Amino acid sequence: MTVWRTRNEPDRHRARRSNARHATPAVLGLTCRQEAPMEIATERDGGTLFLTVSGRIDGLNAHEFQDSATGAIEDADGNVILDFENVSYISSAGLRAVLLIAKTVRERHAQFAVCSLTKLVDEVFRISGFDNIVPIHETRAAAVAAAQR
């Protein structure tokens, strides 16, 4: 995924307005930073399926994230835990995908949880109220223990 970041250079702002239609990133004063792509690794431990997610979950890849997770869940017959230890960012589109994944798991009468959230992602979950919708645990072990109750 490519993310364009602006540099705070006042003289570049005039160029951005006047050449906006035909401007290249260099004319606009933008720099390009490559982000690691979002990846999902699956792991089964007993009756639990772990989906370990890394990278960013945003509007550009939330649908892909949801499809990949749902595909992995179709083969699962037990509980599902999303491990977000390596997720650096999640947008509202990513939260929606998590909600739909949780719904899919619950329709199968299984337990669903999210664990190991980074500080930023945990803050997004709590500010948006998702901590009241989706069980969140600090570690995998805590998530497994809660799912077995």
BELPE-V147358 format. One record per helix or strand. SS is the DSSP state (H for helix, E for strand). FROM is the first residue (numbers start at 1). TO is the last residue. If there is no record, write none. Layout:
ss->SS from->FROM to->TO
ss->SS from->FROM to->TO
This chain:
ss->E from->2 to->6
ss->H from->10 to->18
ss->E from->30 to->34
ss->E from->39 to->45
ss->E from->48 to->57
ss->H from->62 to->74
ss->E from->79 to->90
ss->H from->92 to->107
ss->E from->112 to->115
ss->H from->119 to->127
ss->H from->130 to->132
ss->E from->136 to->137
ss->H from->140 to->147
